[in-house]
Structures are given as structure tokens and as C-alpha cells.
Amino acid sequence: MSIEKPFTVYVVEDNDWYNKLLVHNLSLNPDFIVKSFFSGKKLLNALHEMPDVVTVDYRLPDMTGEELLQKIKNVNENIEVVIISEQEDIKTAVNLLKAGAYDYLVKTKDIRDTLLNTIQHIRKNVGLQKRIARLEEEVVQKYEFEKTILGASAGIKKLFQILQKAVGNNITVSIAGETGTGKEVVAKAIHYNSERKNKPFVAVNVAAIPSELFESELFGHEKGSFTGANTTRIGKFEEASGGTLFLDEIGEMDINFQAKLLRALQEKEVTRIGSNKPIKTDCRIIVASHKNLLEEVKKGNFREDLYYRLFGLPIQLPPLRERDKDVLILSKSFIQGFCKENGMSDKTLNESAQMKLMSYHWPGNIRELKSVIELACVMSNDSEIDATDIVLTSGDALPDVMFEELSLREYNRRIVQLYMEKYDNNTKMVADKLDIGQTTVYRLLKEDKMLKSENAI
């Protein structure tokens, strides 16, 4: 656990009495560490200690307050400087504030309260900046590839190799994959591992925007440009300035708007609705779709020129059913996360549960797996999650009977019974589905009935 650096205030004042007065007043706050200097040169020699605030007398013997301000900012622009002067000079104060001073104070009888109030404001701002910096660092760490995209399958290893190529440049990235494979997670991982990581990541679900609002949403609009436009609004391109704009489900975009999007990408500028002034844009574009965009081009639903403009670096996300034991790796992570968030003791998957998860087709991919695991955590009554705790809704799920230890004859009887229930007791259809004779179906049903009768005695 890191220890926060104390809040430090350096006082530069050549008048011995006034220097002591400022130091005394500031030292009344036990949270401040205060040091005093009598010249600009001595302050500069100690500036490597990186104080949070420096109060500077405007008229020092070796340099002016304005000169010292510039030297401080040249060393570290994040050090705040408060200029203290004997005279109230509005023009000088404005120039100093423009040059980077935080405040300009006049030496009056109220200097103590005014200075303390100013320093407290700076301290709050510094604390906020440090918090933001920590949060930004946490976000970057959170989206490290190996921490974000879990798995050890061949498909995921190949994905890591492609992602490394994506982060070192600004090439447009197009992500393809079935619903629930984690396209937005991959887009965020690219952004937060690139040079744009400290700028905005703006995600837009194209499928959720009515076609008549595409232009306003992406390009923005001016006040009064249409009914309901009560204020000026910037679009997502401007909002993502310097960062990344992620257009999810790009295949759902109305073809009538696609030409305008193509022009915006080519010219790197947008024009708000109701304005004639183009606005330059600087954002990386990442798009995603569960549809095959090339097929959409052939069908006439997607512009061919826009397709090739967006194609860039293609990334194909493998479906979960092709990722082998990644299902168990992801399940473990989801279990740990859900139990921690809900104050539950950690749980594990027993062998039957693992077999059930591995045997499922996962049409909803990772999103479906997460939902299934969270429900299993709730349904489980002890530290082990059993196959019976796992609720699968798709017809691709194997019945629970497949996870019981039975003889082959018993398996045959159980399977026939399950198919009879599924196909409304139509023995011919069951025989066709199981590729066995109808006589065999009757025999197995008879054996099953006899067995149940014996067990009932």
C-alpha cells in the first residue's frame, strides 16, 4: 500500500518578518509542511523536491515574481504558484494569471485568511488530480490484455498477437464475432493499451439509435437547428477527441447515413446539424459487428467503399464453443467476481458441473456463460457448484442424465424416454431421430416400464 506524499507549501519572501508571518500562519494547519526561502535562486535549488504550492513575493531581490513563475513552470507545470504583492495592480494580476499563476493576492491585514483559503482550494484540486491519475492507472491495469481477455486456447493466443499489432498505431480496427464474444471488451483493451489511453473512450451502439438521429448523435447539432434542439450539443466524434470512438453493431447503420460517415472519416471533420462550419476530428475508429459485413455489401445493405474504409486491421473473435477449456477459466473468474461482489464465500465447480459446462454449445457465448455462472452461485447450497445448479436454457444442452454413472442399457432407456417426452410420444419420429428401429424403441420403453414397476414394489 503506497503512502501519500504530504502536502507541501514553499514560501519565497525576502522580508524576514513577513516571511516568518506567512510560515507561522500556514503552519497552523497540521496537514501542511511549510518551508521558507529568501530568494528565487534558493527556491529553484530546492525545486527538485516538487512542492505542491509555492507562494512568491512579486518583488524579490534577484528576480521578479513573473520570472520566478516561469522558471517554476518550466520545471513542473503542475506546481501551483500564488503571487503575493504589496500593490493591487489589475493589469499585472491578469498577466500573471495568464502566465500560469493560480492566484494573485495583495498584502493586506486579511492576508492570513485569504491565503489559507486559497491554499485549501489548491489542496482539494491537487487531491482530485491525484485521484484521477490513480483511477486512470487502475483503468489501464484493468485492461491489460491478459487480465481483460481470459483464456489459454489457441484462438485467444492468436488474438493476443493481433492485439499487440493494434496498439502501436492508429489503424482502424474492425472486430467481428458472434453476439456475446466480448467485442467491446477487446475495443477497450486496445484503447487503454495505446497512446490514447488518457483520452476518452466513447462507445456508441449503432443498433440502438433511430436512423433519423444518427447525424445528430455522431456529428452534433446547433441550438434551434430542428424542433427540440433547445441547446447546442457536441457529437460523439467531438466527444472522443484525442481518444477512441467505438461504433458497435456498425452493420445496423442506415445506408442513407453511410455516405456522410464515409466523408467524415475521409476528411477527418464533421459538421454539426444547423452549422456550415466543419470541425476537425482526431479520434481513432474501432468498429464491431456480429454480421458478416462483406455479405451485407453483397446484399446492398452496406456501402462497399465504407466497408473498405473501415476494414483496417480485422480481428475475428472465436466463439466460446471453439475455445476448449477457456470455459472453465472464465467460469472460475466469474464465480470469484460474483462471490466477492455479493459477500459470499468462494465456490468451486465439481466434476459434473465442469462436464456440463464443457458439453454445452454456448450460443450466447461469454455473456451467456456469465449469466449461467451467476445463477449457479445463487442456486448452489454449499461451497461446490453441482451440475444440477447449472441452468441451461438452450436445446444444445445435454440432459442431466448424461452426467450420471449408469450402465449402457440404462442410458439407452433414459435417452429413449427423453426423446419420447420431447417428440410427444411419437415412436416413429423418435426412431428416426435416434436412427434405430421402431421395434427397438418399443422394447426399451417396455424395459423401462418394467424396471419402474419393480422399483415400486
N, C-alpha and C positions, 0 to 999 in steps of 0.2 A: 504494500500500500504506500503510495507516494505521499510525502509531506509537503504541504503547500508553502511556498516562499512567503515570508512575512511581507506586509505592505510597507514599503519604504518611501520616505519623503526626504529629499535633499534640499537644504536651504542655502541659497547663494546670496549673501548680503555683506557688503564691506563695512557697514556701520556696526561696530561691536555691540552697542546697546540694543539696536533694533534686531540684530542677528539673534541675540540671546532671547529677546522678547518673542520672536517668531518660533524659535525652537521650544521655548517653555510652553507656549500656547498649544503647539502641535503635540508636544509630549504628554499633555493632559489626557490624550486618548491612548489607552494602554495597547491598542491594536497597531499603533504606528511605531515604526523605528525611524528616528529622525537623526540626520547628520547635518552638520553645518560647514560651510565653506565661505571664504572671504574674497575669492576671486574666481573669475571664469576659468582660468587656466587650471587651478587646483581641482575644480569640479570636473573638468574634462579628463584629468588624470585618473579620476575615480569612477568615470562613467562606465567602465567595463563591468562594474558591479550591477549594472542595469537597475537603477531605482525605478519605482512606478511613477513618481512625480518629482519635478524639480521646480521650486519657486525661485524666480530670478529677479533681482533688483535691476530695473531698467538702466540705471547709470552705475556701472561698475568701473573700477579704475583701469582695468586692462582691456575691456571691450564693452560694447553696448549690449543691452538685453536682446536686441534683434539679432546681432551677430552670434551671441551665445545660443539663442534659439535655433538658428540654422545649423550650428555645429552639433547640437544635441540631436536634432532630427536626422542629420547625416549619419550619426552613429546608430540610432534606433528610432524610427519614426513612431514607434508605439509608446515611447516615454512621453508623458504629458507634461507640458510646461505652463506654469502660471506666472505671468509677468506682474511685478509689483512696482508701482511708480509713485513718485511724490506728486505728480501733476495729472489732472484729468484732461487728457487730450484725445478727443474722439477720433480724429484722423489717424493718430498713431495707433490707437487701440484697434481700429478697423484693419489697418495694415498688418498688425501683429497677428490678429485672428486669422487673416487670410494666409499668413505665412505658416500657420500651424499651431499657434498658441491656443491653449484650452480656454484661458480667461485672462482678462486684464483688470487688475484691482488697484485701487488708489489707497495710499497710506492715510487712513482716517482713524478715528477713535473706535470705529466698528470693525476694524480690520480682522480682529480675532474671530468674531462670529462669521464674517463673510468668508474668510479663508478656510475655516473649518468646514463650513457648508460646502464650499467648492471642492475641497479635498474628499469629502464624503461622497459627493456626486461622482467624482473620478473613480473612487474606490468601487462603487457599485458598478460602474461601466467596465472597469478592469475585471471585476469578478465575473460579469456577464460574458466578456470576451474570452476569459479563460474557460468558462463553462462551455461556450460554443465550440472552442478549439478542442476540448475534451470530447464533446459529442461528435464532432467531425471525425476525430481519430477513432472513436468507438465504431462509427458507421463504416469507416474504411476497413477496420479489423473485422467487423461483422461480415463484410462482403469479400473477404479473401476467398479465392476460388475453392480451396479445399474445405473451408468452413461453411461455405454457402451451398456448394453443389456436392452433396454427399454421394459416395459410391466408389466402387473399385472395379467395375465392369470394363470391358474393352471399349464400349461406346463412350463411357464417361472419361476414360483416359484420353481417348481421341479428342473429346470435347475440350479438355484442358489444354491440349496442344494448340487447338484453333483459337481459344480464348487468349492465349499468350500473344498470338499474332494480332489480335483485335485491339489490344490496349496500347500498343506503341504508336498508333497513328489515328487519324480521324476518318478513316474509310467508313462509308455507310455499311451497316451490318443488317442483314435480313435473317431473321430467325424463323425457322419452320418447325412445326411439331404439332402433335395432337393436343387437344384441349387437356389442360392439367399437367403438362410436362414441365412447366416451370419457365416459360418464355420470359416473363417479367423479371424473375429472379436472375436469369442469365444476363438480361439487359442491365440490371442494376450492378451486377458483378463487373461487367465491362466498364461501366461509368466510374464506379468507385475504385477501380484499379488503374484508371487512366489519369492523364494530367488535368482533366476537367473535374476531378473528384470533389473539389471545394466549391464548385458551382452547382446550380440547380439540376436535379434530375426530374423532368416533368413527364409524367405518363398520361397518355390520352387513349381511352378505349373508344376507338372509332365506331364500333358497333353500337355504342350507347348514345351516339349523337344523332339527332334527327338530321336528315340531309340538308334541310333549309338552314341549319345552324352551323354547318361545317365551317363556312368562311368566317363567321363571327368568332367561333371558338378558337380557330387556329391563327387568324390574322388580326382579330380585334375589331373594334368599331369606335367611331366618334360619337359624342353625345348628340342626340337628335337625328342620327342617321337613318333610323327607322322607328316605327311605333314600339315603344317600350325601352328604347335606348336612352335611359334617363341620365346616364353617366358615361364618360369615356372609359373603355375597357381595353386593356392590352391583351393580345392573343397569346397562345401557347408558345409560338415562335419567339416572341419577345420575352416571355416569362422564362424561357430556357436559355436566355442569352449567356454565352460562355460555357454552358453545360451541355446536357443531352436531352433531346426530345425523343421520347419513345412512343411510336404510333402502333398500338396494339390492334390486332384484327384489321390490318390495312386492307385486306381483301373485301371488307364490307363497305368501303368508301364508295359513295355515289359517283358513277362515271362522269357525270356532268361537272363535278368539282375537281376531278383528277388533273385536268389541264392546268388549272390555277395552281394546284400543288406542284406540278412539274415545273412551272415557270418560277415559283418561289424558290424551289431547290436549285434550279439552274442559275438564277440571278442572285441568289442569296439575299433576297429582300422581300418584304411583304408590304402591302398597302392596306391600312385599316378601312373598313367599310365607312363611307362618308368622307374619305380623305383622298387627296391626289398626291400626297407626299409619301414616297417609298421610304421604308425603314430598313436599314441594313440588318441582317441577322447573322449571328455567329453561334450556331449550335450544331452538335453532332446529331445525326439522324440514325436511329435504330428502329427498324420495323419488325413486326411479327405477324404471323397468320397461321391458322390451323388448316387453311385451304392451300391447295397447290396453285400458286399464282400463275404459273405458266399455262395451266389448264384453264384458268379464268380468262387469260388473254385469248386463248383459242375460242372460248365461248363468247367473247366480245364483252365480257364484264369488267375487264381491266385493260387499261391502255398499255400497249406494247412498249412505247417509249418511256413511260413511267416505270414499268417493270424493270427495264434495263438500267434506269437511273437509280433505282432502289436496290438492285440485286447485290451490288458491292461485294462484301465478304459473306457468303452464305453459311449459315450454321443450322444443321439438322439435328434436332433433339430426339434421341431414341425414346420410344415408348417404354413404359415401365416393364412390360412383359418380356422385353428383349434385354433386360439389364440383370438377369440372373439373381445373385444373392444381394443385389443392391436393395431389394425389397426389405430384407431383414435389417440392413444397415439403416435405412430410412425409418423403419418401424421403431428401432431402438431409440433413435433420436427423437421421434415424435412422442414416444412413451415418456422419455425423460423430461421433455419440454412440458407436456401436459401435466404430469405429476407435480413438477416444480411450480407451475403457474397456479395449480389448484390445491397446493398444500397437502398432496397425497404422498405416501411412501412409494418409493420406486417399485416398478413391476417388471417382470420378465416374461418372455414368451416361452411356453413349454413346447415340446417337440410337435405335438398335434397341431398347435396354433401355427407354428412355423410352416408345417406341411400345407396347411390350409391356405396360408398367405402365398406360398410359393406356387401353388397349383392354380391360382386364380388368374384370369385374363387381364384384369385391371383396365377396363375401357375408359375409366375416368382418370387413370394414371396417378401421379403423385397427390393431386388434390383429393382423389377418392381414397387413397391409402391413408392420408392424414385423418380424414373423417372417420374411416373404419377403425383406426387405432384409438382415436379419442373416445369413441363409443365403447370399444372393448375395455378401455381403462375404467370406464364407469360401470360396465356390466360385471367386471371381474370382482369376486368377493374376497380374494386373497392376493398374495404377492405374485402369483403366477396367472398369466392370461392363458386360458384354455381355448381350444377350437370352438367350443360352444359359446364362448364370449364374443366371437367374431361374427358379426352380422354382415353378410354379403348379399347385395340386392340384385345382382345381375344373374342371368341364366348361365353365365360362364362359370359360376361357382360349382365346385364339386360338392355333392351332398355329404353331410356329416358321416354317413355310413362308411365312406371311403377312408375314414381315419380311425376306424375301429379294427381291432385284431379279430378277424373272423376266418373261417375255412372258406375255400374257394366255392364250395356248394352253397354255403350261406350267403356269400357275396352275390352269387348268381340269383338266388331267390330274392334278396333285398333289391337288387337292381331292377329285376322284372317288376317287382311291386311298385317301385318308384316310377317306372315308366307307365305302368297301368294307371297310376294316380294322375300323372302328367297328361296322358292322352285319353282321359275319360273312359278307361276300361276297354278300349278298342284293341283287342288282341292282335288283329291283323296289322294295325299300324305299329304296335309295339314290336311284333315280329320283324317287320320291315326295318324299323329304326335300329334294332339290335342285330339285324342280319342273322336271324335264327328262324327255325321253322315254327309255325303256329302251334304245332303239337308240343314242342319243347316249352313254349310259353305256358300251355295248359298244365304240363307236368310239373313245372316249377311252382306254379300257383297252387297246385294241389298239395305239393310237399310243404309249402309254406303254411297252408291252412291246417294240414295235419300236425305240423310242429307246434303251431299256436294252440291247437286242441290239447295236445299232450302237456304243454306247459300250464294249461288252465286247470288240469286235473290235480 
